[in-house]
Amino acid sequence: FFGKFTLFSEEDSLSTLLVHFCTPPPCVCACARERVSCGGEPAGQQACFSASPLSSFRLGCDFLKAWKMPGLSQLPRFLQKDPYTGIGQEALWGLTPALNLLEALPSEALEDASGGPLTLVLTGMSDCRHLLRTLARARRLTQRPLRIYLHEPNLRIYCRHLLFLHFLLELDSHADLDESTHLFLEVFGNSKVRETTHSWIRAAAQKIARFLGYGDGPLAQCVSLDHLKSSERDWVEQQVQWWKSDKVLSVDVDVAWDTRMRSDLGNRYDSRANMIDWDYHMMLGDLAPLVKFPEYRMFRNKGHSFDYDV
């Protein structure tokens, strides 16, 4: 595992990260919340782009196309009416496609094996999609180590980042691939999980909590918490401790999801079946053809993204 990860305080600004950690180049910065300036770095050395789904979304797409990276050519129609509708106070998933950030760098920088670590700065991504795709394909593009800085405005997202990094570090090449895939998809996108997945989450939370409290375990080899405040680190640890407690079982997910739907739809809640049908066929169908209507309807009604039995 040749990546080194650093978590930042939620009060740090993106400009602070760029000044301290994107020099010298090469550096890739993926930002979902602020417009990014490359600060006059030479072309081909520092690749900065915005992946915001809101006002700067088109700007982000221009950067993606300029660097020959996959991206949406226009603002999705389902975001044009009201980008914040349905997102809620905490974003569990991002609104842009997963990217391999190393594709933004010139081939000369990737092939220079004698160079130092390549720097990636990810801020406001909401989930680990860019991180996972980049790590999965990194060995195909470069032999240089990676230095990855993660910045989120919500500390709870750091808990999910640590959980998925722990999942990667514990992957066993001899394990059942289908079972590992189901476990990952459940944790990533389902509001309810199987008993076996719940047991794995509790065991993983115990190991993550030990890393946060004592600096032990596989995560200690590749994750740095030095830039987090003590209060923020304690808060993250308390959240992870809650995952492995019996209090999790007392939460009624169906009621919580229904409350979120009522807040999202307002006086249209009683017509939600028609609203779901309209949103899929008039807005989402062309954007995500792989998502079938029964799957989309299940997610909208129950928060269940993947249709195998759990």
VENGIRA-V888268 format. One record per backbone hydrogen bond with DSSP energy under -1.0 kcal/mol. NH is the residue of the N-H (numbers start at 1). CO is the residue of the C=O. Records with the same first field share a line. If there is no record, write none. Layout:
NH=CO / CO
//
This chain:
4=146
5=222
6=148
7=224
8=150
12=9
17=13
18=14
19=15
20=16
21=17
22=18
27=45
28=119
29=47
30=121
31=49
32=123
41=38
45=42
47=27
49=29
51=31
57=54
60=56
61=57
62=58
63=59
64=60
65=61
66=62
67=63
68=65
69=64
79=76
85=82
87=84
103=100
104=101
105=102
110=106
111=107
113=111
115=112
118=145
119=26
120=147
121=28
122=149
123=30
124=151
132=128
133=129
134=130
135=131
136=132
137=133
141=138
142=138
146=2
147=118
148=4
149=120
150=6
151=122
157=154
160=156
161=157
162=158
163=159
164=160
165=161
166=162
167=163
168=164
169=165
170=166
171=168
175=172
180=176
181=177
182=178
183=179
184=180
185=181
186=182
187=183
188=184
189=185
190=186
191=303
198=194
199=195
200=196
201=197
202=198
203=199
204=200
205=201
206=202
207=203
208=204
209=205
210=206
211=207
212=208
213=209
214=210
215=211
220=217
221=218
222=219
223=219
224=5
228=225
233=229
234=230
235=231
236=232
237=233
238=234
239=235
240=236
241=237
242=238
243=239
245=242
248=245
249=246
250=247
251=248
253=251
256=252
257=253
258=254
259=255
260=256
261=257
262=258
263=259
264=260
265=261
266=262
268=265
269=266
271=268
272=269
275=271
276=272
277=273
278=274
279=275
280=276
281=277
282=278
283=279
284=279
285=280
288=284
291=288
296=292
297=293
298=294
299=295
300=296
301=297
302=298
303=299
//
